[in-house]
């Protein structure tokens, strides 16, 4: 399943995104309006359900969140004489 997601995102969805962005740029240059087209990303071509499944499977284990100890950082800043909102 992970290999399928990687292949979709790096190959097919990327290719679809490049082609779509190319057509959008061409259409924007031919139109009379001078505004920047909304560009697409490879994630726009992958099912939301499949992305949610991949996030549940690999989300928390792949990138654990670090918690910052703000109290020690504030004390260090106070010792250095820095002003802040604390």
SULWOZI-V421061 format. One record per residue. N is the residue number from 1. RES is the residue in one letter. OMEGA is omega as a letter, one per 20 degrees, with the letter a starting at -180 (NA if undefined). D_FIRST is the distance of its C-alpha to the first C-alpha in Angstrom with 2 decimals. Layout:
# SULWOZI-V421061
n: {N	N}
res: {RES	RES}
omega: {OMEGA	OMEGA}
d_first: {D_FIRST	D_FIRST}
This chain:
# SULWOZI-V421061
n: {1	2	3	4	5	6	7	8	9	10	11	12	13	14	15	16	17	18	19	20	21	22	23	24	25	26	27	28	29	30	31	32	33	34	35	36	37	38	39	40	41	42	43	44	45	46	47	48	49	50	51	52	53	54	55	56	57	58	59	60	61	62	63	64	65	66	67	68	69	70	71	72	73	74	75	76	77	78	79	80	81	82	83	84	85	86}
res: {X	X	X	X	X	X	X	X	X	X	X	X	X	X	X	X	X	X	X	X	X	X	X	X	X	X	X	X	X	X	X	X	X	X	X	X	X	X	X	X	X	X	X	X	X	X	X	X	X	X	X	X	X	X	X	X	X	X	X	X	X	X	X	X	X	X	X	X	X	X	X	X	X	X	X	X	X	X	X	X	X	X	X	X	X	X}
omega: {r	r	r	r	r	r	r	a	a	a	a	a	r	r	r	r	r	a	r	r	r	r	r	r	r	r	r	r	a	a	a	a	a	r	a	a	r	a	a	r	r	r	r	a	r	a	r	r	a	r	r	r	r	r	r	a	a	a	a	a	a	a	r	a	r	r	a	r	a	a	a	r	r	r	r	r	r	r	r	r	r	r	r	a	a	NA}
d_first: {0.00	3.80	5.38	5.04	6.29	8.68	9.86	10.55	12.32	14.19	15.15	15.45	15.88	18.16	20.16	20.60	21.75	24.20	25.66	26.08	27.71	29.96	31.15	31.73	33.79	35.74	36.47	37.54	39.89	41.45	41.96	45.08	43.29	42.66	39.63	36.35	33.47	30.44	27.76	24.10	21.08	17.65	16.35	18.84	16.98	13.63	13.79	15.11	13.38	9.86	11.34	12.94	9.98	8.49	12.17	12.69	10.05	11.00	14.19	16.98	16.03	15.35	18.58	21.23	24.15	27.51	30.60	33.73	37.05	39.14	42.31	42.68	42.08	44.70	47.18	46.71	47.37	50.46	51.81	51.51	53.44	50.78	51.05	48.25	47.52	47.69}
